[in-house]
Structures are given as structure tokens and as C-alpha cells.
Amino acid sequence: MSSGPSGPAEGAPSPSRAGDAHSPGPPGDASSPAAPDPGDAPAPKKKLGRNLPVAVGVGVLLGGLVLVSLYTVKEIFLGVLAAFLLIGLHELNGAFATRGIRGPLIPVAAGTVATAAASYAWGPTGLVAAAALTILGVLVWRMPQGADGYVRDATAGLFLVGYLAVMGGIAALLLRPDDGDDRIVVFVAVTVASDIGGFFAGSFFGRHKLAPSISPKKTWEGVTGSAIACMAVGAWLVWWLLDDGHLWQGAVIGAAAVVTATVGDLVESMIKRDLGIKDMGTLLPEHGGVMDRLDSLIATLPVVWLLLELFVPAK
């Protein structure tokens, strides 16, 4: 068989090609296979981009930790929440430090724990009081270091308060009612469904970039997968777990969650691009840092809390 229009004459030794798995036979050996035409090679399969078994294993462990803490003693979950927020705070502050930005870490850390605890104990009043005192603490704490860089560092501290401490307080508000454990499950599940649906739909069908200048891997097909997964999981869980919850309410919560989860991912991508880093940390294998997992949760939290308060008010 000829190897193509420019191939050797029949009976001549075939030239060696890079990647040819067969060595050419002796001259005149008609049984020697011709080198494959690169144009005939099948297209490479689309890869998922990370070690999926490890990523799934880490996700299952995190999910198990959340469920066990929620359905034993809710205050244990509050401690788990505070621990993750403090790790995220450490990662974000370290990322800021790569650009010479040093947010007041101690008052933000204390305020993050205090805001979650006060919100759980006293509701919205506790959240507002603790967050306001934390803001004041950040502004005062930075003063002894002088005026040079004061606005830069204090602004970073206020960003951390809003991004982590306030959001932790809203999570505590979601946990506070008698059915708070189920409300947290709805919130976490719709956000995780967005990540999973978007990951698989984007990996296998992604063609059209969503925001290439911010997050090159995000596609419209991935967002569509996120929306389907979010709405299905939201509808099921709101109907199943919450008294007086309806399928349509869960679907609306899922539709809102896919928007906020996507925005949360893009916001963190923008932060990382500005700081010139790939991941916020390396604590979670195949996931990056804790903040790489919290980004979509943080953005989704206030919207889910608000919609649940409107649709299924806490008793």
C-alpha cells in the first residue's frame, strides 16, 4: 500500500516517522505496514483537566464534614464555618501580601469569628453590631503603623470584612432557625450543583467562551449545565426538606444560584489575575485553596438566604 502521493516507490524501505509505533521492514517486504497518515488519526479526547478521583474524594470528605456537623450539633457546624473562614482569610491576606498589601489580619480574624457567633445568637442585630465594630477595629488597628499605605491596607481590611466576616454572619443567620440545618443543605447543594454541572458540561461540550479575558475556561455551555443542575437540585431539596416549600420556589432559588455562583467564580478570577496568582492556596488537592472553593458559596449565600426568607420564612 502506498503511504500517500509523496510516499516511496513500492519495494523501497519506508522512511521512519516520529511517533510511528512500527519499525520499517526490510526492503521488498510487502507486509511492512505503512506509516499512518496524521490526517487519519482520531481527534484527541477532551480531558477534564484534573485528577477527577482525587477531586471527587476531597469533595466527598468536605461534604461529609458539613453533613455530620450539621445533623449532630449545629454549633459544631458554626465552628467548622469559622475555621474555613479563617483559613480563607489567611489565604487572601497572603495573596494580598504578594503585592505589598497588608490588611490588618488580627482584627479581621477576631471580627470574623465574632460576627458569625453574634449573628447566630442575636440574629441580624448581632450581625450588624459585630460587623460595624470589626470595621472600626480595622481602621484603628492600622493607625500605629503610620500614614504611609494606610488607605491601601485599611481598604484591604474592609474588603476582607465584607467578603468573609459579613458573609459568615449571613451563613449563621441561615443556620439559626430550627430547620437551619436543612436550609444550609439547600444552600450548599445548589452551589455545588452549579460547580459540578458547569464542570462536566463545560469539559465535554464547552465551545463558546463566557468571559475569556477573566476566566478563559468558562463557557456558555458550562453555564447552561450549571443552570440545569442548580434548578433541578434546588426544586427537589426545597420541596423535600422544607415545610411548605414548593418545587417552583426551589427552581427559582436554583436559577438565582447559578447566576451568583458564576459571578462569584469570576470575581475571584479577577482577584487572582490582578494579583498574578493561579490559586489562592494548595490545602485541598485538585481544588486549590479553601478560597477557591468558597468563592461561589460566598456570592450565593446572601441571595439564597433572602429568597428562603421570602418563600419559606423561618418559624
Salt bridges, closest charged atoms under 4 A:
ASP153 OD2 - ARG142 NE 2.95
ASP153 OD1 - ARG152 NE 2.90
ASP179 OD1 - ARG183 NE 2.87
ASP195 OD2 - ARG293 NH1 3.62
GLU221 OE2 - HIS208 ND1 2.54
ASP244 OD2 - LYS315 NZ 3.50
ASP265 OD2 - LYS218 NZ 3.23
ASP279 OD2 - LYS278 NZ 3.62
ASP292 OD1 - LYS272 NZ 2.91
